């Protein structure tokens, strides 16, 4: 009976809030929409695809790949003519390599990656989640000393050669002292003199880093760098850091493109087991561009489950003439179940300027509208979402109403004082208000809420289904 009373009180408050139209206030609508956007995120992901990508990433993290590449820049919306030209040029480059010309030489001749002139296209070692996903796929599916077929990423067309595959080295944490590279004997002399100090006082490395290091970002932290994997750091620096065998080992001075360094090994981090890093790895996968596959899987499922109709006559106008001249803006172009999407919505989409080709633009537009429809209707199609969302929706209404009817009123110091004086001799046993003010405010709020609930019982008629009540009581006793 207590639970039933609480439930009735709750529903009476919700009814009052709706009658007062609190659910039409902009502040309520905005906060509710913000919550819905957050709540809906897990429903926009395909768990099977996510799990598959996470397992794949973990398997790949076991290895590090040294690869070289040739890049020809190409915009995502490039014309078929430009696309074919880039592809054909890479086929020509690949033939030269397969027929015996060194990859480095061909890279310097063909690649549009500016660094190729210095490194012959060599990218050093990297592992999973350090390159864009299509590049990673090509690297992990190409055998050592083989050259991939041309493949496309967001940057353009590539071919790559895998030079070496080795077991992953994990991560390391180091501290360093750096003297900036100004190609002078003075820099070398300075790092050598610091090294002598370090050699004789190894336990003062952090003090020397703070005093001498010209890497201002780390000097104040004793030269400490965040932990990193081999592919995340300058290769010359990583080679030295990963070759230090034992914690506290200190390197001799060495040079990188940034300057002269002395490095101290603080900690080694071997790759942890799958269960230990599954949660953090899932987050990385969902932030990575491979997460598009997860969202695309959801869209593909929705495309199959909805009744989708395209007005081909209207779409034809977009393909055969300049869409900026189309005047019948409210003609339905696309229907998803019962929802009609008009021409002007597609025109707004085209105005974004992302697509040169109307057909590919319409396919993306259709996917966008299908996803929008899913978001708009999810509370009617998914019971789990509906239950959680409705609970918050009503809770937010009650919060606003309680603030209005109870919490704001309890801030009235005169009314609070009158309430205290009424019960001073009985409930509070002549204590001072200021000493027990927190307790009095809480009691006064309960008093105001009870008065308000009494008024709601008078305002609204409560009807209980007795047979349903008996059934629920029986269920509860089992």
N, C-alpha and C positions, 0 to 999 in steps of 0.2 A: 504493500500500500504506500510506503514511503517513496519507493521508486516511481510509482504511478503519480503521486502528488508532485514530485519534482519534475516529471515529464510534462504534466499538465501545465505547471507554472512556466516551464520553458516554452511550450507552444503558445501560451497566452502572450508571453513577452514578444515572441516572433510575430504573432498576429498584430499586436499593437504597433510594432515597428513598421510592418508593411502598411498598415492603415495610416500611419503618420508619413508614409512615403519616404522613409529614410533610405530605402534602396534606390531612390532616384537622385540622391545627392551626388554631385560630381566627385567629391572626395571618396565616397563609398565605392562608386563605379570604378574609379581609377585604381584604388587599392585592391579591389576584387580582381580586376583584369591583370594586375601585376602578379597576384597570387596564382591565378589560372595559368599564366605564362610559365611560371616556375613549376607548377604542379604537372603540367602537360609534358615537360621535357622527357621523362622516362618513356612516355607513350610514343614518342617520335623516334625511338630507337628499336632496332631489331636485335634482341638478346643473342640469338643464334649467330648472327653475323658478327656481333661484337665479340662474343666468346671465341669465334674462329680467328678473328684478327688479333686478339690478345695472345692466343696460343701461338699463332704464326710469328708475332713479334718476339715472344719469349724464345722460341726456337732459333730465330735469327740472331738474337742477342748473344748466343753462344759463340758466334763467329765474328771476326773482323775481316773486312775485305779491302784490299788495296786495288784501286781501279783507276784507269785513265779514260777520259771521254773527249769527244768532239761535239761541239754544240753549234747549231745554226738557229739563230733567234727567229721566232715565228709567233705572231700574236694568236691568241685563242680563236679569234674570229677571222683569221686569214682566209683569203680567197682560195678556191680549189687550185688555181693556177700557181699561186705562191707556195701552197702546200706541196704540190707535186714537184716543183722546182727544188725545194729544200730536201725532199725525200730522195730525189734522183741524184742530187749532189752528194748525199751521204752514202748512197749505194756505190758511187764512183770512188769515194774515199775508202770505203770498206774493201773494195776490190784491190786497191793498191796495198792495203795492209795484209790481206789474205795472201797476196802474191809476193810478199816478202819485204815491202818497204816498212821501216820501223813506224810504230804508232806515233811516236813523238814527232817524227819528221812530218807525217801526214797531218797531225794535229796543228802544227805550226803553219801548215799551208792552208788548211780548210777551216779550222775552228774559229768561231766568233767570240769565244770566251777569252777576254783580254789576257788572262793569266797563262794561257796556253803558250805564248811566246817565251815565257820563262820556264814553265814546268812541263812543256810538251803534253799538256792535258792531264798530268798526274794529279789526282785528288788526295793522295795519301790513304791512310787507313780510316775506315768508318764502319759503323755498325747500324743495326735497325734503328729507326726513328730519328736519324740524323740527316737523311736526304728526303726529298719529296717521294711519295709512295711509288709512282711509276718508275723512277730511277732506281729505287731500292729493289723493286721487283726484278728489273733487268739485271742488276748486279748479282742478286742472289740466285738467279736462274741461268747464269752464264758460267761455263766451266773455266778453270784457270787457263790462261794463254789463248782463250777464244775471244772472238769479237762478236758482239750482239748484232742483231738486225736493227735497223733504225726504229726508234720508239719516241713517243711524244710525251712531253711534260708541259706544265704551264709556261715554261720558258721557250720551248721550241722543240726541234728534233735533235736527237742525240744518237751516237753509237758509243759503246764503251768496250773496253778490254779489261778483263780481270787479270791482274798481275800476280796476286798472291791471296790465299785465304789462310788465316791462322785462328787458333782458339782465342776467344775474347780475353782481354787482359783485366777486365773489370774496371774499377775506378780507383783513383788515388787522391789523397789530400796532401798538399805540400805547402811549404812557405818558401818565399824567395826574396832575395835582395837583387835589385836591378839598377844598373847604371845605364842611362839612355845612350842609344847608339848614335854617336856623331862622327863615326869613322876616324877618331883621333887616337893617338897613342895615350893621351891623358885618360880616356875612358878605360882603356885596358890596364893602365897603371893603377887607377883608382880601384877597380874591381879586384886586382891582385893584392893590393894592400889590405882591403877589407877581408879577403880570403885568409890572409895570415892571421888577422885578429880572430876570425871565426875558428880557424884550426886550433888556436891556443885557448879559446874560450867557447867551446861548442854549446854549452848550456846558456850562453847569452845571445843566441842567434836572433831571438825576437827583439832584443834591445838594439842590436846592430841594424836590424831591418828598419826599426822605427827611426833610427838616427841617420842612416845612410841611404836607404833605398829611394830611388827616384820614381818608383811606382806609387804615386800618392794615394791611389785607391786602397792599397793594401799595407802601406808602411805603418799606418796607425794601428793596424791589427797584427803587428809583428811579422808582416809579410805573408800572412795566411791567405790562401786562395780557397774558393769553394771546391769541393771534390769534383773531378772531371774524368771522363773516359778519354781514351787515346784520340779519337776523332774530333773531340770538342776543343782541342787546344792546338796551338801552333805545333807542327810536327817536330821541329828541332827541340822544342821545349818538352814535348810529350816523351820523346825518345829518352831524354835524360831522366825525367821524373819516373818513368816506368822501369828504367834499368836500375834504379836504387833498390837494393835488396832488402834492407832491414830498416825498421822505424828508427829515426834519429840519424840515419846516414846522410851525409852532406856531399854534394857534387863539387867537382873542381869548377872554376869559372868556365862558362861556355857562352857562345854568341848565337842570338837569333836575329830576325829582322827588326826586333824592337830594341835590342840592346844586349848588354852583358848581364849574365845571371849567375847566382849561386842558389842552389835549391836544396831544401832539407825535406826529407820524407817524414810525414806526420802519421799517416795511416794508409793501409791498403784495404780496398773493399772488393772482395771477390763477388761475382754475380750470385745473388741469393737464390734460394729455391723458389719455384713458381708460386706456391701459396703465400710466401712471405711478401712478394712484390705484386701479386695479382691486382690488388686494389689500386695501387699507384700506377701500375702499367695500364690498367683500364682507363684511368684518367688521361694518361698520355696519348693513348690510342684515340680516345674520343675528342681530344684537342687537335690531333694530327689531321692532315688532309685526307687520310684514308677513311676518316669518319663519314665522308660523303657517301661511301658504300653502304654505311649503316642506314642513313636517311633515305638513300635511293631504294633500298630494299623495302622500306615502309611505303614509299610512294608507289612502287611497282605492285605491292599487295592491294593498295587502295584503288589503283587503276583497274584492277581485275574485279574488285568487289562492288564498285559503284556502277550505276547505269549512266554512262557518259555519251552525250550526243553532240556532234559538231555540225553546225550549219555550214555545209561546204560551199553553198552559193555565196554566203557572206564572206567566208574565208578566201574564196577565189578572188574577190575584189581586192583584198590586201596583197595578193600575189601578182595581180595583173596591172595594178595602177598604184600611183603614189598614195600611200595610206593617209597622208596629211590632207588629201582632198576629199576623203570620205565624209559624207554629211549625215547619214542616218545613224546617229551615234547610239541610239537606244534599241537597235535591233539585236535580239539575242544571237550571240555567236557560239556560246557553249552552254550546255545544260548538264549539271551534275546532280543526279537524282531529281529533286524538284526545284533546285536552285538555278536560276538563269543568270548568266554573266553576259553583259551587254558589250557591244563593240567598243564603246569609249574606254572600258577597262583595259582592253588589249592595246588600244592606242596609247594609254598612259604607260603601259609596259614597254611599248616600242620607243616611247620618248626617252626612256632611260639610256638609249643609245648603245646597249651592250651587244646587240646582234645586228649584223648586216643582212642576214638571211631570214626572211619571214617564216619559212617552214620551221627552222630550228628555234626561232623565237617563239612560235606558237606552241611547240612541244614543251618548252620550258614554262611558258605561261600556263598551259594546261596542268602541268605538274604542280605549279605554285597554287593554282586555284583548287586543285584536289586536296592539297595539304591544308589550305585555308578552310575548306569545307569540313575537313576532318576535325580541325581545331574548334570550329564553331559548333559542331554537333556532337562532340565527344561525350558531353554530359548526358546525352540521350541514348548513346550507343554503347557506353561502357559503364557497367554497374559499379565497379570498383572506383573509377574516377568520380562518378556521380555522387557516391556516398561521401567520399572525402571532401569533394568540392562543396556539396550542400552543407556539410557540417561547418566548414569555414565560413560559408556565405551567411548562415544563420548566426554563427558565433560573432562575426564582424558586425552584424546588425545589432545584436544584443550589447556588444561593447559600446556602440554609439548611443544606444538607448539608456544603458545603465549610467553612462557618463552624464547624460542629460537629466535623468530622473533621480539618481542617487548620489553619484560622486561629486558632481558640481554643487548640489544642495548641501552636502556634508561639509563643504568649505565655508559655509556661512557661520562665522564665529559667534554671532548672537544666538542663532538657532541651536548651535552645539552647546553653548553655555546654558541655555534654557533646558535642553535635554538632560545635561549633567545635573543641574539643580533639582530637577524632578526626581532623579534617582539617587541623589547624593547620600541621603540618610539610610537608604536600603541597599541598593546595589553596590555603591562605591564606598560605603561606610566612612563618610565624611573626609575622604582623601582630597588632596588638592588636584584640580583639573590639569594643571601644567605637568604634574608628576606622572599622571596616567593618561595623558592626552591620546596616545596611540590606541589604547584599549577603548576609550570613550568614542573615538571616531569610528572604529570598527563596529561597535555596538550600535551607534547612531545610524550607520549605513545599513545595517541589518534591519533596524527599526523602520527606516524609510522604505526599504525594499518590501518589507512585509505589508506596510500600509498601501504601497503601490499595487502589490499583488491582490490585496483585498479589493481594491477599486477595479481591477481587471476582471475579477470574478463577477462583480456587479455589472460590468459593462458588457461582457460576452457570456453567452450561454454555453456551458460545457455539457456535452452528451457522451456517455460512456457506453460502449457495446458490452453488455454484461456477459453474454456467452463467450465473447472473445477474451474478456478479462478472466473468466473461470479457466479457459483453456490455457492461458499463459501462466496462471498460478499453478496449475497442475504440472505444466512443463518445468516450472521453476523448482518444484518439490522433488522431482526425479533425481 
